[in-house]
Amino acid sequence: MDLLSDEEGKLAMQLARGTLGHVLLKKPEPAVKLTPVFEQKRGVFVTLTIKEQLRGCIGFPYPVIPLGDAIRQAAVAAALEDPRFRPVTADELKKIDLEVTVLTPPQTMEGDPEDRPNKVVVGKHGLIIRGRGTSGLLLPQVATDYSWDARTFLDHTCTKAGLPENAWHDSRVELLTFEGQIFSEHR
């Protein structure tokens, strides 16, 4: 997977910010001249914070739609559809810090579940836990933001999925890793 350039990262941020302005402030749709990478199917998450407190985070873990469309849809969903929060208001938009994380395709981690902590690289890997009819995802930056080690990161990903925190020990629970290229207004 090709990485986005710094300039393309700025375009991703402009697209997300412009889309929120269009939806929340009724501004014209953003006129961002996108490069061909935005036509490639990519996974992406858009994270919204206010004063470093999460305000919304939604995305596409898998590369199912073109990156440009995924950024637009994830930005709107993070602002208006994250079930953990009430919808973002027009007045809040100027306080919102944006982060766009472009993902590599998730890869199943093979091997003994007891060895999983040794295979998770904190700060590099994001995690998806799937099993028992549920799943949960945490982006790579979450572990570093909270200074978690690999075991704690695995535990919290299980909790996010609604599983017991030690469910990653179970061989019937699937663990996938991915990497993310992070573009942010506040980092």
N, C-alpha and C positions, 0 to 999 in steps of 0.2 A: 504494500500500500504506500502510495506517495504521500509524504508529509506535505502539509500546507506551508507555504512560505509565510513570513511575517506579514507581508502585504495582504495575502489571502486571509490570514487571521484577522486583520483589521477589517477586511470586507465582511467576514463572518459576523463580527461584532456590529458593524454598521447595519447589516441586514437584520439581525436580531433586534437591535435598538429601534431601527426604522419601522419594523413590523409592529413592535409594541406601540410606537407613536401613532401608527396608522389605526390600530385597533382601539387603543384607549383614548387617544386625543383627537381622533378623526382627521389626522393629517393625511396628505397624499401618500400612496404606497411608496416605499423607498425606491429610489432610482439608483440602485447600486449595480455597477457594471461588473458582473461576475465572470470569473475565469472558468475554463472548462472543468476544473476539479469539482465545481459546484454541481455539475451534471452527473457526477459519479455517485452511485449508491453508497452511502456511508451511514454508520451509526453516529448519533450525536445526542448530547444532552445540553440543555440550557438551564443554568442555575441563576436564580435571582436572590440577592441578599440586600438587606438594609442594615447598615452599621454592623456588618459581618454576621448578622443573624439570618438564617435561611428564611426565605419568603416564598420560594417555589423552586421545584426542580423536576423537570419532565424531559423525556427524550425517547430515542429509538435505540435500543441496545444492538440491534442487528441492521445491516445495510439493506433496507427494504425499499427506500425511496431516494431520489437524488438529494444530495447534501443541501442544496439551496432550499428545496421544499421542506426538508426535515428541520432545518434551522427555523424557518418561518412557523411551521406547525408546533415545534417544541417550545418556541418563545411564547406563543399564544397560550398553549396548554400550561406552561409553567406559571404564567400570570393569572390565568382564569380557571384552570381545571385541576390543580394539584389538590387532592382531597384533604390534605393536612392543613390547608389554609383557606381563608376566605379569599375571594378574587381580589387582585390588585386593583386599586382605584387610580383614576387619572392623576389625582393629587400625589399619590405615592410614587408615580413613575420617575419623577426627578430625583428621588432618594434612592432608587434602585441601582445597585451595581450588578452588572451582567458578567456571566462567564459562559463561554461556549467550549465544550469539550468534544472533540472529534475522535471517534473510537476506531480502533482496529477491530476486525471481526473476532468475536469471542471464540476461544479454543478450550475444549474439554481438557481438564487436568487428569492425566492417567496415573495409575499406580495406587499404592497403599494409602488409604485415607489418613493414616497416622503420620504419613510423611508430608501431608499437605502444607503445614506451616513452613517447612524447609524449602518449598517450591514457590511460595508467595514472596514476591519482592515488593516490600512496602515502598510506596512512592512511584512505583512503575506499574504495578498491576491494579486493575479494578477487578472486582469479584462479582460473579453471579452464582447463587446457590439455587438449585432446583431439586425438589423432591417432596414427596408426601402431598402432592397436589397444589403446591405453592412455589413461589420463587421470590428472590430478593436480589437487589443490585446495589452496590456501593462503588462510586467512582474512585479512581486512584488517589485523588487529592484528599479524600475524606480521612484516610489513615494517617497521612502526614499532618493534616490540620489538627487532629486530636492526639498526635504523638503515640499512635497505637503500634504495637508489635504485630507480627503476622497472626498469632493466635487470637489476639483481641480483635483484629480486623475480621478474621473468620467468624468469631463469635457474634460480632455485631451484624455481619451480613446474614447470618442465620436468623437473628432476632428481627432484622428488617423483613425477612421472608415469613415471619410468624412462626418460625421453628424454634425449638429449644436451642440455646446458644451453643451447645456442644454437638449439634446435629451434623456438623461437618465430619465427625468421626465415622459416620454411618456410610458404608460403601454404596448403599442404595440412594444416597443424596449426591447429586452431581455437582461438581465444582467447575466453573468455567472462569478463565482469566481473559482480560483484554487490556490494552493500553490506551491511553488517551493523550491527545495533544490539546493542551489547555490554552485558551485565549481569554484574557480577563481585563476588565477595566480597573481592577484594584490590586492586582499582584505586581 
